[in-house]
Amino acid sequence: MRILTIAALSLLFSNAALYAQEKAGVEITGTVKGQSSGKVYLQKFDNKMFFTLDSAELKDGVFKFNKTLKLPELYGLTTNKDESPLYVFLEKGKVNVTLDETAYYKNSVVTGSAANDLFSSYKKQKEVKIEEFIKQNPASLVAAYVLYRDFSYRLSPEEIKQNLQLLDPSLANTPYVAVLNDLVKVLTAVGIGNKAPDFEGLTPEGKSIKLSGHFGKYLLLDFWASWCGPCRRENPNLVKAYQKYHEKGFDIFAVSLDKNKEAWLKGIKDDQLSWTHVSDLAFWNSAAAKLYGVRAIPANVLIDPNGVIIARNLRGEELDKKLEELLAAPLAKTR
């Protein structure tokens, strides 16, 4: 795989977002390919979700926004506010956008934002070493965002902390750094060997139940959602493990990050998930996901009969091997 040439990119985008966030004016003009009328929605990114801030009429294929926003920052543009938008890092001044909604916005063009140029170049790379990327772009909001979005879920608390220390102090009050600082504390608290934090969740029937009510067996706390493709592909492995080991002392407690109850229930039925399910239908604002530092799904935590975390993110054969090892002997007695 081709590795990102960090030094080269740094020279190209040395002025990208080299200042702290502030309220500033931005003028966004643009066109929508293949569409002459309708609306374009300007959206704000927050915790892996986009929320509509404003809309502009599309006249003869042209739209325009004049806004005072927190900049530099990640925003979205779309003609359908119910679908994922084009990600755009906006900076103060004038930004021009050619919005092409085909092929996941692959052919869209954004000019006038050095931060967005850096982000676009980053996305084209096959492999990035995050510590090098940050060292070459320490004051860029893009570096903080990339660490937050693409690396936080696969790094240890200590590795996240080390990368945070490479960022310029001007980014200290940005939401990405704030989330990552909290994540270090959370992941440390739910590390292997620690007691699994308890929480309550609502079942599909609306009954409130506690995670701790299921301690006493080897319990897989599984985070998933009906809209998550990798989760749905992993579900058959969970069904197989449940059928094989449930009678020997294994159980599953599933937390869904769905936001639509009907979709959640259909996912349970279609995938034949016959274990306990809860959800607050809060999408990425799921309280249980935050409690366990879940930044990507599928994710899981294996808890022993005493309520102690003994493994994280076991899937497929790894889960089967671990359960076979644990359940070959009689179920451990609770303390």
N, C-alpha and C positions, 0 to 999 in steps of 0.2 A: 504494500500500500504506500502511496505517496504521502510523505509527512509534510505538514504545513511549514513553510519557510517563514518563521516568525519575524526574523530580522527584516526580510524584504517587505513584509506587510507593514511593519512598523514605520519604515521609511515612507511608504505610500500614504499611510493614514496617521502620520505623527500628530496631526492636529485634531484627531477625532475625539470629540467630547472631553477635552482636557480641562473641564471646569465642572464645578459642583452644580447640582440641580437648582434651578431658580424659575420663578414665574416670568415668562417672556412671551413676546408675540411671534406667531408663525403664520405665514400665508401659504396655504396648500392649494395648488391648482393642479388640474389633471383632466384626463380623458378616460373613458371606459371603452375598451375595445368591443365593437359589435353591438353597442347599446347607445341610443341617442336620447332617451328620456328615462325618467324614474328618479330614484334617490340614491345618494351615496352616504353611508353612515361612517362617522368618525367614532372610534371606540378606544377606550382606555384599558390597558392590560393590568390585571390585578390577580395574583395567586393563580396563574395558569388559566385565567378566564378573562373574557373581554366584556366590557359594559359600555353601552352606547352613550356617548356624550352629546352628539349633535348630528344633524343631517343636512345635506345640501341638495338642492334640485339639480338634476342632470339636464342641461339644456343644450340641444344639438351636440350631445356627447361630451360636454364640458362641465366641470364642477369646480367650486371654489370654497375654501374655508378661510376665514380670518379669525384666529383664536388666540387668547392668552392662556398658555398651558404651562404645566411643570415641564421644564426642558433641561437637558436632553432626557427623553423618555421613550418607552416603547408604546406605540399606538397601533390601531388597526383600521383598515379601510375596506369596505365591502358594500355591495348593493343588496345583500341579504343578511340582515342582522341576526338571523338564526343559524348562520353557518360561520365557520372559521374565516377570519379576514386575512388580508395581506398584512404581514407584520412590517411595520415601518418605524425606524428610530427617527424621531423628529428632533430638529434643532431650531433655534431661533433664526428667523430670516425667511427666505423663500424656498419652498420645496415643490418640485414638480413630480407628478406621478402618472404613469401610464398603467392603468389598472386592467390586467388581463386575467380574468377569473378561471380560465381553463388550466388544466394540468397543475392544480394547486398553486396558482399564481407564478408558475415557473418563468413565464415570459414577461412578467410585469417589470417596469423600469422606474427607479426612483433616483432623482438627481437633486443636488442641493444640500445633502446631509452627509457629512464625512463619517459620522457614526454609523449611518445605514450602509455606507460603502464598506466599512470595516466588517459589519455584520454579514453583508452579502458575500464578501470574500471568504469569511470564516465558514459559511454554510457550504461553500463549494469544495472545501477540503475533505479528504478521506480520513485523515487522522490528525488530531490536534493534541499537543502536550499542554495541558492547561496551565501548568506553572510557567512555561515559556511564553505562552500567550499573554498571561498577566504581566510578566516581567517586561515585555515589550510594549504593553498598553496599560500601565498601572492606573492611570487616571481616567480611563475610558469606561463609561457606564456599560458598554458592550462587554468588557471583560468581567464585570461583576455579574451581569445577566447570564453570560455563558456558564460561569461557575455555578450559578443558581439553577439554571435550567438543565444543563447537559451533564453536569458532573456531580452535583451534590448527592444524588441518590446512589452513586457507586463509590463514593469515597468514605473513609472512616472519619469519625469526628476529629481526630488529630490532623488528618490530611486536609479537611475543610478549613480548620483553624490555620494551618500553615499557609494555605493559599489566600485566605483572607488577609493575612499579615503582609502579603505582597501587594495588596491594593493600596492606592494612594489614600491618605486620610480624608481627602475631599469627598470620597464616596461613603464615608462612615454613616451618614444619615439617609442613604438611599434605601428603599424598601428591600432590595435584594440582599444587601449586607445585613440588614436587620433580621431578615428571615434566616439567613445562614448562621448568624450568631446564636439565635434561638435554637436552630437545628443542632448545633454542636452540643448544647446542653441536653436537648431531648434525646438525641442518639446515645449520648453517654449514659443517660438514666435508663434507657431500655436496652442496654448492651447485654451480651450473653453473661449469665451468672446473676443478673439482677431480677428482682421480683417483678412480674408483669403488672403494670398499672391497671387498676380496675376501672371500668366504665359501664354505663348503662346505654342500651340501644333499643330502638323500637322494632319489633318484628313486623312482618307484613300484615298481621292482624291488629297491630297497634298496641301490643303488650310490651311493657318495659321490662327488660331482663338484663342481668349483670353478667359480665364475662366471668367473674369469679364463681358464679353459680355452676360453671362447667368445669371447674378445676377438679382434679381427682383422676383424670385420665391424661394421656399425652394429647394435648390440644393444639391444633393448628389454627391460629388466628389469621384468617385469610382476607386480604384486601383486594377487591375486584370491582368491576362495573360491567353492565350489559353492553355498554358502548365501546369497551376496551377489547380490541381484537386479540392481542396476546393473552388476555385473561380467558377469553372464550376458548382459545386453542389449548390452554393449560387445563381447563376444567375437566376434560376426559381423564387426565392423569389423576386429578383429585378424586373423581368418582371411582376410579380403579383402586386407589389407595384406601378410600373409605370402605369400599366393599370388602377389601382384603383384610383390613386391620381393625375395623370398628368393633367387632365382637371380641377382639383381643385387648381392647383398652385404648382405642384411638377415636378422637372426635374432631369435628371442625366447627369453628365459630366464624361465620363469614360476615364481613362488613362491606357493604356496597357503597361506592362513590357515585351512584346514580343520582340524577336530579328529577327523573320521571318515574313515578311509582309503577305505571303500567309496563314500561320497558324493563324495569327491575324484575317484576313478577314474571314477565314473559321469559326473561333470561334464565331465571331459576327453573321454570317449567321446561323450557326447551333443552336445557343442558342436564336436566334430571338431577338437580342438586338437592339431595334429601336431608341435609343437615340444617343446623340453626342459622338463620339469617337476620341481620339487623341493618338499618340504614336511617340516617337523618335526612336523606335526599338533599344533601347540601353540596354535592359535586366536590370540588377540591377544598371546600371549606368544611369538610367532614371533621367533626370533633375528634373522633377516634383516630383518624388518619394523622391528625396533627399531634395527638398524644403520643403516637408511636413513630413520629418523624417520617411518615410515608410521603415521598416526593414523586414516586412513579409506581404504576401498577402493571402487572400483578406483583404483589409483595406479600410476604407472610412471616409469621413468628411462631416457632415451635416452643410450646410451654410444657414443662414436665408436670406430673401429678401434684406437686407441691406449689405450683404457680410460679416457677422459676423459668426464665427464658434460657433455652439451651441451644437454639439455632435460629438463623434468619434466612429467608429466601431460598428454601429448598424446593426444587421442582423436579418433576419427572422421576428419573431413575435415582437421583440424589435423595429425594424424599422417601422413595420406596426402600432404598438401602438403609437409610437412617432408622426408619420405622421397624424394619426387619431386625436391625441390631438392638433396638430398644425393647422390642416386644418378644424377643426370643426367650427372655427370662420372664418370670411372673411379674405382673404389674407392681411397680414400687408402691409401698404403702405411704400414705400422706402422713405428714408429721402431726 
